[in-house]
Amino acid sequence: MQPSYVVTGVLSDGRTVTLDEPLPLTSGKVRVVVEPVAPEPKPDLSTFLERIWDEQRCRGHVPPTKEEVDAYIRAERDSWDD
């Protein structure tokens, strides 16, 4: 028995499905079972920002300090006079 694959995709018309990822198959006849997928609800702004900040913390991102930001802005403004 051949292995089966479960992937998501987009149905653009009644005959065309674009898969979200390639399958390790060559050309040939396949069986397709279509199951509509409900879209994920959009998170509210605070949840969205928390997720971003959590991901930044996980990868070790350290935001610049107030002093670093002020120094950058001062240097940028000073360059305008040249």
JORAFEN-V699661 format. One record per pair of residues at least 6 apart in sequence whose ideal C-beta (glycine too) atoms are under 7 Angstrom apart, sorted by sequence separation. I is the first residue (numbers start at 1). J is the second residue. D is the distance in Angstrom with one decimal. If there is no record, write none. Layout:
I;J;D
I;J;D
This chain:
11;17;5.4
12;18;6.3
9;17;4.8
10;18;5.1
9;18;5.5
9;19;4.2
9;20;5.6
7;19;5.2
8;20;4.9
7;20;6.0
7;21;5.6
17;32;7.0
7;23;6.7
5;23;5.4
8;37;6.2
